[in-house]
Structures are given as C-alpha cells and as structure tokens.
Amino acid sequence: MTEDKKYYCTVFHFEVLSDEPLGEMSLKDIAYHTTDGHMSGAFLGTFETVVSAGQMEALLDMQGSDPTFLLGETWELKKELKELESALRFLGGRSMELAERIDDLREQIADEEV
C-alpha cells in the first residue's frame, strides 16, 4: 500500500502576542493581524517527520480530511483488498463472495495504476 512514497507531517511553532484571545481565528486572519494588524507574531521553528501511509491516514482522519486527498484514489481499494484477503484467509477460502470481491478490487487497482 503505497510503501515507497514518503509522507511528511510538519508542525509549525508560531507565537502570537496580543491584548485579546485568538479564539477560533484562521491562519489567514492570524497572518493579517500579525503583519498588518494589532498583534505581534514570531515564527519559532518547525518540527518535521516522515510518516507512513497508515500514519498519514490517521493524521488526515484526525484533521477531518479524506485520506484519499494525499494517499490517492486507490488507497481505499487497497485497504479494502487487504482486509478482505485477511478475512478470506481466516475463513479458509470458504467464501465465494469474498473471493469475487477480491478479484474485482485487484482488477480495479490494476486499471487505476496503469
């Protein structure tokens, strides 16, 4: 599942000094208020780490983003394929429906990766 591709998680540390709480202010608004407005801001650094596709899926889920946004359209198909292959092994290959769905997924993935 997309093991050869690298994904990055970068956290920015930005300090804002103001005479009022920021509340739910957007990054765009923070940028405006710290450059042209009544707040002071300082970029203090970043922390960046490489994450796996599985970790990226969890991080995107936590942000409320669809994992296919960065992981690609075949991500969900590959994930479902892996789960069904595991279920079929557990069942000892006794489910014709699972086997047919696995074949369908493999065909879809092959078509999309070409």
Z-matrix of the N, CA and C atoms (Angstrom, degrees):
N
C 1 1.445
C 2 1.505 1 111.61
N 3 1.274 2 119.31 1 83.94
C 4 1.454 3 124.03 2 172.99
C 5 1.537 4 112.02 3 54.65
N 6 1.353 5 117.17 4 34.74
C 7 1.460 6 120.36 5 -176.78
C 8 1.518 7 113.06 6 -68.37
N 9 1.341 8 118.81 7 -26.24
C 10 1.448 9 121.39 8 -176.45
C 11 1.527 10 113.13 9 -80.55
N 12 1.292 11 119.06 10 -17.27
C 13 1.465 12 122.67 11 -179.79
C 14 1.529 13 109.64 12 -85.92
N 15 1.333 14 116.02 13 141.42
C 16 1.460 15 120.74 14 178.04
C 17 1.522 16 109.58 15 -98.29
N 18 1.318 17 115.57 16 144.25
C 19 1.456 18 122.82 17 175.74
C 20 1.521 19 107.52 18 -125.93
N 21 1.322 20 116.38 19 147.94
C 22 1.463 21 121.07 20 -174.98
C 23 1.523 22 110.94 21 -125.40
N 24 1.310 23 114.26 22 139.73
C 25 1.456 24 121.99 23 173.13
C 26 1.532 25 105.87 24 -115.59
N 27 1.320 26 116.30 25 118.88
C 28 1.455 27 120.98 26 -179.11
C 29 1.530 28 109.04 27 -120.62
N 30 1.307 29 115.55 28 128.23
C 31 1.454 30 122.22 29 178.42
C 32 1.527 31 107.73 30 -111.74
N 33 1.326 32 116.20 31 126.45
C 34 1.458 33 121.95 32 178.64
C 35 1.524 34 109.26 33 -97.63
N 36 1.313 35 115.31 34 139.91
C 37 1.457 36 120.99 35 175.96
C 38 1.528 37 106.80 36 -111.49
N 39 1.336 38 116.01 37 108.52
C 40 1.464 39 122.33 38 -176.73
C 41 1.526 40 107.97 39 -126.97
N 42 1.296 41 115.59 40 124.97
C 43 1.461 42 121.11 41 -178.52
C 44 1.520 43 110.08 42 -98.31
N 45 1.344 44 116.26 43 132.77
C 46 1.469 45 122.06 44 177.28
C 47 1.525 46 107.91 45 -119.95
N 48 1.321 47 115.25 46 129.74
C 49 1.463 48 121.52 47 175.27
C 50 1.526 49 107.51 48 -113.22
N 51 1.338 50 115.84 49 127.52
C 52 1.469 51 119.52 50 -176.44
C 53 1.520 52 110.02 51 -152.99
N 54 1.319 53 115.30 52 171.32
C 55 1.459 54 120.36 53 177.19
C 56 1.525 55 111.37 54 -101.08
N 57 1.322 56 116.15 55 13.25
C 58 1.475 57 121.80 56 177.22
C 59 1.533 58 108.89 57 -150.92
N 60 1.332 59 117.64 58 155.25
C 61 1.471 60 119.51 59 178.98
C 62 1.533 61 111.54 60 -68.20
N 63 1.330 62 116.73 61 150.39
C 64 1.461 63 120.97 62 179.16
C 65 1.526 64 112.51 63 -72.91
N 66 1.304 65 116.55 64 -32.52
C 67 1.467 66 119.70 65 -177.77
C 68 1.521 67 110.83 66 63.39
N 69 1.309 68 116.66 67 -134.02
C 70 1.467 69 122.35 68 -177.81
C 71 1.531 70 111.44 69 -97.95
N 72 1.301 71 118.27 70 36.99
C 73 1.452 72 122.37 71 -177.40
C 74 1.536 73 110.93 72 -66.98
N 75 1.324 74 116.74 73 139.06
C 76 1.467 75 121.84 74 179.04
C 77 1.530 76 110.52 75 -76.90
N 78 1.313 77 116.82 76 163.85
C 79 1.459 78 120.53 77 176.38
C 80 1.527 79 111.29 78 -61.06
N 81 1.322 80 115.94 79 -37.39
C 82 1.468 81 120.12 80 178.21
C 83 1.527 82 110.55 81 -61.65
N 84 1.330 83 115.84 82 -43.86
C 85 1.466 84 119.50 83 178.94
C 86 1.525 85 111.57 84 -67.08
N 87 1.322 86 116.59 85 -40.13
C 88 1.472 87 120.11 86 178.14
C 89 1.526 88 109.52 87 -61.47
N 90 1.329 89 116.94 88 -44.11
C 91 1.471 90 120.56 89 178.68
C 92 1.533 91 110.28 90 -59.25
N 93 1.318 92 116.35 91 -44.51
C 94 1.468 93 119.88 92 179.60
C 95 1.527 94 111.22 93 -62.30
N 96 1.325 95 116.75 94 -51.14
C 97 1.469 96 120.72 95 -174.97
C 98 1.527 97 112.75 96 -66.96
N 99 1.333 98 117.74 97 -26.34
C 100 1.468 99 119.22 98 -179.93
C 101 1.520 100 112.85 99 -91.79
N 102 1.333 101 117.73 100 -10.92
C 103 1.468 102 119.79 101 176.46
C 104 1.522 103 111.84 102 -108.12
N 105 1.333 104 117.64 103 -39.16
C 106 1.467 105 121.29 104 -176.04
C 107 1.527 106 113.31 105 -120.96
N 108 1.305 107 116.58 106 -7.17
C 109 1.452 108 119.88 107 -173.27
C 110 1.515 109 113.50 108 -105.60
N 111 1.325 110 115.04 109 -148.34
C 112 1.459 111 122.66 110 -171.89
C 113 1.531 112 113.88 111 -104.25
N 114 1.332 113 117.25 112 21.64
C 115 1.465 114 121.05 113 178.30
C 116 1.525 115 109.23 114 -123.87
N 117 1.315 116 114.95 115 157.42
C 118 1.461 117 120.43 116 176.65
C 119 1.520 118 108.02 117 -109.49
N 120 1.325 119 116.26 118 139.53
C 121 1.458 120 119.74 119 -179.45
C 122 1.507 121 111.63 120 -137.15
N 123 1.324 122 115.47 121 146.69
C 124 1.464 123 120.50 122 178.59
C 125 1.524 124 109.08 123 -140.96
N 126 1.317 125 114.74 124 130.54
C 127 1.463 126 121.38 125 176.07
C 128 1.514 127 107.63 126 -81.33
N 129 1.326 128 117.83 127 120.40
C 130 1.458 129 121.60 128 -173.79
C 131 1.523 130 113.47 129 -103.77
N 132 1.331 131 117.99 130 -5.02
C 133 1.457 132 119.29 131 176.97
C 134 1.520 133 112.97 132 135.88
N 135 1.325 134 114.16 133 -179.54
C 136 1.455 135 120.79 134 179.95
C 137 1.513 136 110.27 135 -135.33
N 138 1.289 137 114.55 136 159.01
C 139 1.459 138 122.67 137 170.79
C 140 1.521 139 105.70 138 -126.98
N 141 1.320 140 116.45 139 122.38
C 142 1.461 141 119.82 140 -178.38
C 143 1.519 142 109.86 141 -125.92
N 144 1.324 143 115.53 142 137.29
C 145 1.453 144 120.65 143 178.41
C 146 1.522 145 110.25 144 -140.03
N 147 1.318 146 115.87 145 148.90
C 148 1.461 147 121.25 146 175.69
C 149 1.520 148 106.95 147 -84.02
N 150 1.337 149 116.07 148 134.51
C 151 1.465 150 120.94 149 179.32
C 152 1.524 151 109.69 150 -124.02
N 153 1.311 152 115.56 151 154.90
C 154 1.460 153 121.13 152 177.99
C 155 1.528 154 109.58 153 -76.53
N 156 1.320 155 115.55 154 169.12
C 157 1.467 156 120.03 155 177.40
C 158 1.532 157 110.30 156 -61.16
N 159 1.326 158 117.27 157 -39.21
C 160 1.460 159 120.70 158 178.30
C 161 1.516 160 112.35 159 -64.44
N 162 1.333 161 116.19 160 -41.94
C 163 1.461 162 120.17 161 176.91
C 164 1.525 163 110.59 162 -65.69
N 165 1.340 164 116.11 163 -40.11
C 166 1.462 165 119.55 164 178.84
C 167 1.520 166 110.14 165 -62.84
N 168 1.330 167 117.30 166 -39.47
C 169 1.462 168 120.29 167 177.59
C 170 1.529 169 110.31 168 -58.16
N 171 1.337 170 116.75 169 -46.29
C 172 1.468 171 120.83 170 -179.83
C 173 1.529 172 111.00 171 -64.51
N 174 1.333 173 117.73 172 -42.08
C 175 1.465 174 121.13 173 179.69
C 176 1.530 175 110.99 174 -63.79
N 177 1.326 176 116.71 175 -42.76
C 178 1.467 177 120.24 176 178.35
C 179 1.524 178 110.92 177 -64.87
N 180 1.329 179 116.41 178 -40.26
C 181 1.467 180 120.15 179 176.64
C 182 1.528 181 110.86 180 -59.83
N 183 1.339 182 116.81 181 -43.41
C 184 1.463 183 120.51 182 -179.86
C 185 1.521 184 111.84 183 -63.68
N 186 1.336 185 117.35 184 -30.41
C 187 1.465 186 120.98 185 177.53
C 188 1.523 187 112.07 186 -83.60
N 189 1.333 188 116.41 187 -7.06
C 190 1.455 189 120.06 188 -178.57
C 191 1.523 190 112.97 189 81.57
N 192 1.335 191 116.59 190 19.76
C 193 1.465 192 121.50 191 178.79
C 194 1.523 193 110.32 192 -100.49
N 195 1.308 194 115.81 193 150.22
C 196 1.458 195 122.19 194 176.61
C 197 1.526 196 108.59 195 -72.63
N 198 1.349 197 119.39 196 123.66
C 199 1.463 198 121.26 197 -178.87
C 200 1.528 199 114.39 198 -56.02
N 201 1.330 200 118.02 199 -26.74
C 202 1.461 201 119.17 200 179.81
C 203 1.530 202 111.40 201 -68.09
N 204 1.339 203 116.57 202 -13.62
C 205 1.462 204 121.88 203 177.01
C 206 1.531 205 110.65 204 -54.40
N 207 1.325 206 117.86 205 -45.25
C 208 1.467 207 122.09 206 179.32
C 209 1.523 208 112.86 207 -110.53
N 210 1.314 209 117.38 208 -26.81
C 211 1.458 210 120.44 209 -173.73
C 212 1.517 211 113.24 210 -86.79
N 213 1.308 212 117.80 211 -12.19
C 214 1.457 213 120.89 212 177.40
C 215 1.519 214 112.59 213 96.30
N 216 1.319 215 113.64 214 161.35
C 217 1.468 216 120.59 215 -176.16
C 218 1.535 217 112.91 216 -66.56
N 219 1.318 218 117.34 217 -28.85
C 220 1.470 219 118.57 218 -177.41
C 221 1.529 220 112.43 219 -82.14
N 222 1.337 221 117.23 220 -7.03
C 223 1.475 222 120.63 221 -178.93
C 224 1.527 223 111.94 222 -54.33
N 225 1.318 224 117.40 223 -50.75
C 226 1.463 225 121.34 224 -178.54
C 227 1.522 226 111.21 225 -63.35
N 228 1.334 227 116.32 226 -39.57
C 229 1.466 228 119.82 227 179.34
C 230 1.523 229 110.65 228 -63.85
N 231 1.326 230 116.76 229 -44.58
C 232 1.470 231 120.94 230 179.87
C 233 1.525 232 110.93 231 -65.63
N 234 1.316 233 116.30 232 -38.59
C 235 1.465 234 120.67 233 178.72
C 236 1.535 235 109.95 234 -63.48
N 237 1.329 236 116.37 235 -46.91
C 238 1.465 237 120.45 236 178.98
C 239 1.529 238 110.53 237 -63.41
N 240 1.336 239 116.90 238 -41.38
C 241 1.461 240 121.00 239 179.03
C 242 1.523 241 111.09 240 -59.00
N 243 1.327 242 116.68 241 -45.95
C 244 1.466 243 121.26 242 -179.90
C 245 1.532 244 111.03 243 -60.76
N 246 1.339 245 116.39 244 -43.71
C 247 1.464 246 120.92 245 179.89
C 248 1.528 247 111.57 246 -65.44
N 249 1.327 248 117.18 247 -40.99
C 250 1.465 249 120.60 248 -179.69
C 251 1.523 250 111.87 249 -70.49
N 252 1.331 251 117.22 250 -37.53
C 253 1.464 252 120.35 251 176.89
C 254 1.526 253 110.20 252 -62.69
N 255 1.320 254 116.46 253 -39.36
C 256 1.464 255 120.93 254 177.26
C 257 1.533 256 110.65 255 -64.87
N 258 1.330 257 116.23 256 -43.50
C 259 1.471 258 120.59 257 178.87
C 260 1.521 259 110.98 258 -63.68
N 261 1.332 260 116.68 259 -40.16
C 262 1.465 261 120.23 260 -179.54
C 263 1.519 262 110.68 261 -65.95
N 264 1.347 263 117.06 262 -39.83
C 265 1.475 264 120.12 263 176.02
C 266 1.527 265 110.18 264 -62.07
N 267 1.323 266 116.25 265 -42.25
C 268 1.464 267 121.25 266 179.50
C 269 1.528 268 110.61 267 -60.67
N 270 1.327 269 116.19 268 -39.57
C 271 1.462 270 121.38 269 -179.02
C 272 1.529 271 112.33 270 -81.44
N 273 1.317 272 116.50 271 -3.11
C 274 1.458 273 119.28 272 179.95
C 275 1.522 274 112.59 273 70.45
N 276 1.316 275 117.05 274 28.13
C 277 1.461 276 121.03 275 177.62
C 278 1.514 277 114.01 276 73.60
N 279 1.323 278 117.95 277 19.36
C 280 1.467 279 120.82 278 -174.81
C 281 1.517 280 114.20 279 -91.21
N 282 1.301 281 118.78 280 12.73
C 283 1.461 282 119.85 281 -179.65
C 284 1.524 283 110.18 282 -119.86
N 285 1.308 284 114.77 283 107.51
C 286 1.460 285 120.89 284 179.74
C 287 1.535 286 110.17 285 -65.33
N 288 1.338 287 116.87 286 -37.28
C 289 1.468 288 120.75 287 -179.85
C 290 1.528 289 111.20 288 -63.37
N 291 1.336 290 116.95 289 -44.09
C 292 1.460 291 120.26 290 178.09
C 293 1.521 292 110.62 291 -62.99
N 294 1.319 293 116.60 292 -44.33
C 295 1.467 294 120.79 293 -179.48
C 296 1.529 295 110.66 294 -61.42
N 297 1.329 296 117.58 295 -40.34
C 298 1.464 297 120.86 296 178.79
C 299 1.526 298 110.97 297 -66.52
N 300 1.323 299 117.11 298 -41.82
C 301 1.470 300 120.64 299 179.18
C 302 1.530 301 110.19 300 -64.67
N 303 1.332 302 117.23 301 -39.33
C 304 1.464 303 121.37 302 177.78
C 305 1.525 304 110.05 303 -61.72
N 306 1.313 305 117.39 304 -44.20
C 307 1.464 306 120.80 305 177.71
C 308 1.526 307 110.75 306 -61.16
N 309 1.344 308 117.14 307 -42.56
C 310 1.465 309 121.21 308 178.37
C 311 1.528 310 111.43 309 -60.86
N 312 1.345 311 115.97 310 -45.18
C 313 1.466 312 120.34 311 -179.56
C 314 1.528 313 111.05 312 -63.58
N 315 1.319 314 117.02 313 -43.94
C 316 1.468 315 120.11 314 179.28
C 317 1.528 316 110.54 315 -59.54
N 318 1.316 317 116.23 316 -40.30
C 319 1.464 318 120.63 317 179.35
C 320 1.532 319 110.46 318 -66.31
N 321 1.337 320 117.63 319 -44.40
C 322 1.465 321 121.49 320 178.65
C 323 1.530 322 111.50 321 -60.48
N 324 1.333 323 115.76 322 -44.79
C 325 1.465 324 120.79 323 -178.99
C 326 1.515 325 109.91 324 -63.85
N 327 1.320 326 117.41 325 -44.38
C 328 1.455 327 121.37 326 179.03
C 329 1.522 328 111.20 327 -60.58
N 330 1.335 329 116.52 328 -42.11
C 331 1.463 330 121.21 329 179.42
C 332 1.531 331 111.47 330 -63.73
N 333 1.328 332 117.16 331 -41.07
C 334 1.459 333 121.44 332 -176.49
C 335 1.524 334 112.64 333 -76.16
N 336 1.331 335 117.33 334 -25.12
C 337 1.464 336 120.21 335 -178.62
C 338 1.515 337 112.71 336 -86.57
N 339 1.306 338 117.69 337 -5.54
C 340 1.467 339 120.63 338 179.19
C 341 1.496 340 111.52 339 -80.41
